[in-house]
């Protein structure tokens, strides 16, 4: 059980990090507005769909890319959303780095998509 205790401690440390706190605060703020929340959901779904298509070796269609562009442009007009995306990127980088550290220690092939 020691390894699970350490994992729970790491999770607690992550939740106390400045990066997580900034991300969580901004996420709560932008998601409080239903219109912004809906646009973010549309954007993230389209982004995921495009990434899935690219990972399958294909190119996303023009319609999907136009949707991403248009919704992204609307979201970019909101400074809080821009700050949220920056905080989300910074926090996701930390999580990716942690995954890579653990993967390297376990000899997992974490660089598969680099």
C-alpha positions in Angstrom: 0.0 0.0 0.0 3.0 2.3 0.3 3.0 3.2 -3.4 -0.7 4.2 -3.2 0.0 6.4 -0.2 2.7 8.1 -2.2 0.3 8.5 -5.1 -2.3 10.1 -2.9 0.4 12.4 -1.4 1.4 13.4 -5.0 -2.2 14.2 -5.8 -2.5 16.3 -2.7 0.8 18.1 -3.6 -0.5 18.8 -7.1 -3.8 20.2 -5.7 -1.7 22.6 -3.5 0.5 23.8 -6.4 0.2 27.3 -7.6 -0.4 26.0 -11.2 -3.4 23.9 -10.2 -4.8 26.7 -8.0 -4.6 29.2 -10.9 -6.1 26.7 -13.4 -8.9 25.8 -11.0 -9.8 29.4 -10.2 -9.9 30.4 -13.9 -11.8 27.3 -14.8 -14.4 28.0 -12.2 -14.7 31.6 -13.5 -15.1 30.8 -17.2 -17.4 27.9 -16.6 -19.7 30.0 -14.4 -20.9 31.7 -17.6 -23.2 29.2 -19.4 -22.5 30.7 -22.8 -18.7 30.5 -22.4 -19.0 27.0 -20.9 -21.0 25.9 -23.9 -18.4 27.4 -26.3 -15.5 25.8 -24.4 -17.3 22.4 -24.6 -17.8 22.8 -28.3 -14.2 23.9 -28.9 -12.8 21.0 -26.8 -15.0 18.4 -28.5 -14.0 19.7 -31.9 -10.3 19.8 -30.9 -10.5 16.2 -29.6 -12.2 15.1 -32.8 -9.5 16.7 -34.9 -6.8 15.1 -32.8 -8.4 11.7 -33.1 -8.6 12.0 -36.9 -5.0 13.2 -37.1 -3.8 10.3 -34.9 -5.6 7.9 -37.3 -3.4 9.2 -40.1 -6.1 11.3 -41.8 -6.7 15.0 -42.2 -9.7 16.7 -40.5 -12.3 18.0 -42.8 -12.6 21.7 -43.7 -15.9 21.9 -41.8 -14.3 20.7 -38.6 -11.4 23.0 -39.0 -13.6 26.0 -39.7 -15.6 25.2 -36.6 -12.4 25.1 -34.5 -11.3 28.4 -36.0 -14.6 30.2 -35.5 -15.2 29.1 -32.0 -11.6 29.7 -31.1 -11.8 33.3 -32.4 -14.9 33.9 -30.3 -13.3 32.5 -27.2 -10.1 34.5 -27.8 -12.1 37.7 -27.4 -12.6 36.9 -23.7 -9.4 37.7 -21.8 -10.5 35.3 -19.0 -10.7 32.5 -21.5 -7.3 33.3 -22.8 -5.9 33.3 -19.3 -7.7 30.0 -18.7 -6.1 28.4 -21.8 -2.7 29.6 -20.7 -3.2 28.2 -17.1 -4.6 24.9 -18.5 -1.6 24.5 -20.8 0.8 25.2 -17.9 -0.9 22.7 -15.7 -1.2 20.1 -18.4 2.5 20.4 -19.0 3.2 19.6 -15.3 0.9 16.5 -15.5 2.6 15.4 -18.8 6.0 15.8 -17.2 5.0 13.8 -14.2 3.6 11.0 -16.5 6.9 11.1 -18.4 8.9 10.8 -15.2 6.9 7.8 -14.0 6.9 6.3 -17.5 10.6 6.6 -17.8 11.1 5.0 -14.4 8.9 2.1 -15.5 10.5 1.9 -19.0 7.2 2.8 -20.7 7.4 4.2 -24.2 6.0 7.6 -23.3 7.6 9.3 -26.4 5.5 7.4 -28.9 3.8 10.5 -30.3 6.7 13.0 -30.0 
